[in-house]
C-alpha cells in the first residue's frame, strides 16, 4: 500500500475522503506487472478531478507509483483512490487543497468460470440510484446506494444486481455496466443523469464500433432491457460477463459475438 | 480526538467510511462540557444505523466517550463520525461489521453577530440534490453534492446556499434546514425524497407546536418559498438564523417570533 508514494496504511481522520466522500477512485486490472487500460482510467480520473475542482495530478507520477506497487504482480487488482486531502471549513474545500493518493493492491477475485461460460443470474435491486447530473459518470467515493443495493441479497447464485434510477430507468449493476444485444444492435443505458461511466463500458463500445457492430446509448426501461436477445455486464476486472437469467427471462449466452469478447479480452487483459 | 475510545488521529485505509462513504455523522453543540440535544442526535444516529444495517452502538458508551473528550470545553463543536468499519468484499458489507467511532472536537465557528440580528444573504445553488429515498433524512457520509454546492461561491457576504432537488423542489441549505413563515404558519420542505432531517429542524417544529404556532411540512418550489413573510435557516450550531435576502427578495427579520427564537436558544444551548 502506498500513500502519497510512501508505504503506509492509515490516513488522517481529517481527510475529506472520509469526512464527505470527497474523492474519486479507479479499479484497475493488473497482469504481468502492468496496469491495464491505464490511459482510459486516467482520462476518467481527470474528468473527475475537473468536475470536482481538484488540482490535476501528475499522471506519470501515479504510473510510477503504481508500477512500484505492482511490479511483482502476475495478476491482481490495483485500487487507486484520490481524495481532496485534508482541510477546508466544513463542506467548503480549501483553495490550496493537496489531494491524497492512495494505492492498494488486492487479489484477483475468484469469479467462477461458469459465470463466463454459462452466464450469471442478475436480480433487480430495490435500492434506487438518485439522479444527480453533477456527479453522473464519475467513479466518486459516494457509494452508499451501491452498498445498500449489494446488501439486499446473500444468495451466492446471484452474481449481480441491476439498479434502476428514481425514474424507473435502468442505470447499471452495483459494480458493473449493463449491455443489451437486440437484433444485432448493442445498447447500453445513457448515463447523463446518473451512473458510473465504466472504462470497460467505453472499451466495449469502441471495439464494437470497430467491429462493425451498431451501438446505441439510450434511456432503457426494465421492460425494454428484458426484451434483449442477450444481455451482459462489464467491469474492468471481469471484462464481458454474459447474463443467463433476469427475473422470469432466460437469455442465450451464444448470441454475444465471440469476436467482440475476444477483442475485449485482448485489449483489456492482453489475452490472445 | 478519540477513535473507539482511544486517543488517535488516523484510521486504516480499509475503513468503509473512506472507501464508500459507508457511515454516518452528527455535529453536536457543546456548552459547559455537555453535548447539547444529545438524545435527539442519538435518535437520528440510531435511525441511520437501522437504515444502513449497522449493529446498534451502545449510546451510553458514546456519551461517556463524548464527555471524556469535551469535559473542559466551555463552547465547542463535537463531531461524531460512525463508519461501518473495515472489511467486506467490495460494496458488500461484512456480516460481522464492527463500526468505528470517531469523535473530534472543533472550535465554535465565528459566525458574525450580524447574521443573527440583521439576517443573512442566501443564494440559490446550481448543484442539485439527487432524490434518493433510501438515504433521505440521514446524515450520512455521502456529501459530495454539498461540497460542490458550497464551492460554487467565495463571497463572504453570502452565508448559505439553498439547494433544489432534481425536480426543482426546495430541499435545504448546504449545511442547514430551511423554514418559511407565511401568515403566521411555519413551513419547511418535506424530506421524504432527499435532504438531511436536522436535529435543530425537529426541535424548531416541536417548540413551534408547543408555542401554538402552526407548522407544515410540505413540497415547496423556489417561487413559493420566496413568497414567505420571513425565512430562516437552522442547524445544531446556529440554532435559528434569519434570512434577509434571497435573490431579488428582501425579508423582514422582525417577523420571526421572538418567543420561538428564545425557546430554541434555551433548549439548544442552555441560554436563558
Contacts between the chains, C-beta under 8 A, distances in Angstrom:
chain1	res1	chain2	res2	distance
A	1	B	13	6.4
A	3	B	13	7.2
A	9	B	12	6.0
A	9	B	13	5.6
A	9	B	14	7.8
A	10	B	10	3.9
A	10	B	11	6.3
A	10	B	12	5.7
A	10	B	13	6.7
A	11	B	10	6.3
A	11	B	11	6.5
A	11	B	13	6.0
A	11	B	18	6.7
A	12	B	9	6.0
A	12	B	10	5.7
A	13	B	1	6.4
A	13	B	3	7.2
A	13	B	9	5.5
A	13	B	10	6.7
A	13	B	11	6.0
A	13	B	81	7.6
A	13	B	102	5.7
A	13	B	104	6.4
A	14	B	9	7.8
A	15	B	18	7.0
A	16	B	147	7.6
A	17	B	18	5.1
A	18	B	11	6.7
A	18	B	15	7.0
A	18	B	17	5.1
A	18	B	18	4.6
A	18	B	81	7.5
A	18	B	83	7.6
A	18	B	141	7.4
A	19	B	81	7.5
A	19	B	141	7.3
A	19	B	143	7.7
A	20	B	21	7.6
A	20	B	141	6.7
A	20	B	143	3.9
A	20	B	144	6.6
A	20	B	146	7.3
A	20	B	147	5.4
A	21	B	20	7.6
A	21	B	21	3.4
A	21	B	141	5.6
A	21	B	142	5.0
A	21	B	143	6.1
A	21	B	144	5.6
A	22	B	143	7.4
A	22	B	144	6.2
A	22	B	147	5.2
A	52	B	144	7.4
A	52	B	147	7.8
A	52	B	148	7.1
A	53	B	148	7.8
A	53	B	151	5.9
A	81	B	13	7.6
A	81	B	18	7.5
A	81	B	19	7.5
A	83	B	18	7.7
A	84	B	147	8.0
A	89	B	109	7.8
A	90	B	150	7.1
A	90	B	175	5.9
A	91	B	143	6.4
A	91	B	146	4.6
A	91	B	147	4.8
A	91	B	149	7.5
A	91	B	150	4.1
A	91	B	151	7.9
A	91	B	174	5.7
A	91	B	175	6.2
A	92	B	147	7.8
A	92	B	150	4.6
A	92	B	151	6.5
A	93	B	147	6.3
A	93	B	150	7.8
A	93	B	151	5.5
A	102	B	13	5.7
A	104	B	13	6.4
A	109	B	89	7.8
A	127	B	134	5.2
A	128	B	132	6.7
A	128	B	133	6.9
A	128	B	134	6.8
A	129	B	132	7.3
A	130	B	130	3.0
A	130	B	131	5.4
A	130	B	132	3.2
A	130	B	135	7.5
A	130	B	166	7.8
A	130	B	194	7.0
A	131	B	130	5.4
A	131	B	131	6.8
A	131	B	166	5.0
A	132	B	128	6.7
A	132	B	129	7.4
A	132	B	130	3.2
A	132	B	145	6.3
A	132	B	166	7.0
A	133	B	128	6.9
A	133	B	166	7.4
A	134	B	127	5.2
A	134	B	128	6.8
A	134	B	145	6.8
A	134	B	148	5.7
A	135	B	130	7.5
A	135	B	144	6.0
A	135	B	145	7.0
A	135	B	148	7.9
A	140	B	144	5.8
A	141	B	18	7.4
A	141	B	19	7.3
A	141	B	20	6.7
A	141	B	21	5.6
A	141	B	144	7.6
A	142	B	20	8.0
A	142	B	21	5.0
A	142	B	142	3.7
A	142	B	143	7.4
A	142	B	144	4.9
A	143	B	19	7.7
A	143	B	20	3.9
A	143	B	21	6.1
A	143	B	22	7.4
A	143	B	91	6.5
A	143	B	142	7.4
A	144	B	20	6.6
A	144	B	21	5.6
A	144	B	22	6.3
A	144	B	52	7.4
A	144	B	135	6.0
A	144	B	140	5.8
A	144	B	141	7.5
A	144	B	142	4.8
A	145	B	132	6.3
A	145	B	134	6.8
A	145	B	135	7.0
A	146	B	20	7.3
A	146	B	91	4.6
A	147	B	16	7.6
A	147	B	20	5.4
A	147	B	22	5.3
A	147	B	52	7.8
A	147	B	84	8.0
A	147	B	91	4.8
A	147	B	92	7.8
A	147	B	93	6.3
A	148	B	52	7.1
A	148	B	53	7.8
A	148	B	134	5.7
A	148	B	135	7.9
A	149	B	91	7.5
A	150	B	90	7.1
A	150	B	91	4.0
A	150	B	92	4.6
A	150	B	93	7.8
A	151	B	53	5.9
A	151	B	91	7.9
A	151	B	92	6.5
A	151	B	93	5.4
A	166	B	130	7.9
A	166	B	131	5.0
A	166	B	132	7.0
A	166	B	133	7.5
A	166	B	193	7.8
A	174	B	91	5.7
A	175	B	90	5.9
A	175	B	91	6.2
A	193	B	166	7.8
A	194	B	130	7.0
